[in-house]
Amino acid sequence: MADYATIPIFPLQIVVFPGEMVPLRIFEERYKQMFADVRAARERGEVLQVGIILGEGSEMLAEVGCTVVLEEVLEEHEDGRLNIITLGARRFRIEQVAGDKSYLEAWVEYVDDEEEAIDRVLQTRVLAGYQRLLELVEEESGAEVEGGDAENAFQIAQAVAVDLGGKQRLLAMTTENMRLEMLGEYFERLLPTLEERRAERLRVHSNGHSKGS
């Protein structure tokens, strides 16, 4: 059964995934009002989700976005500016835009995954590629990399350098297997380059030392 709602829309140059913690700085008047409405709803015991969608200003560059819920107000200024923490919640598809408030609103359909068994072989291959990526990055940087506990495609994509277009494609996919397949191809392209870079570093290091040293 289709699930629809009217929600505030916040175009930003980011792609948010369900479960992702998203810090936001609120300084434009229209978005101050938006989150004033979010907080007023919370005081009434309601949860008003805000739809973040790839875009800029009042322009939306995608049809599918992800709502966030207000988790915490970190800082509030006298002029209404806010530093807040939000949490990615539900994916949605824009059906119709409304314009009777200072900020955008839209009638949206929420997007859920289709029922499909996860391909465990594919999942294992992607997780192995992800762990190898972390090992190579840690070895090159000399610093521990966060994100090693990622368990699904959205969590993995949060931690790696997938571009905005790739993240948007992942967001719109409606099975975990589709997302895993895309990430598997991403690692197949990326890892050989990093492995070659590692091998070159080792050769340079080896050539800089005599055999007896």
Secondary structure, DSSP 8 states (H G I E B T S, - for coil): ---EEEEEEEEES----TT-EEEEEE-SHHHHHHHHHHHHHHHTT----EEEEEEETTEE--SEEEEEEEEEEEEE-TTS-EEEEEEEEEEEEEEEEE-SSSSEEEEEEEE--------HHHHHHHHHHHHHHHHHHHHHHSS--S-TT--SHHHHHHHS---HHHHHHHHH--SHHHHHHHHHHHHHHHHHHHHHHHHHHHHHHHHTS-TT-
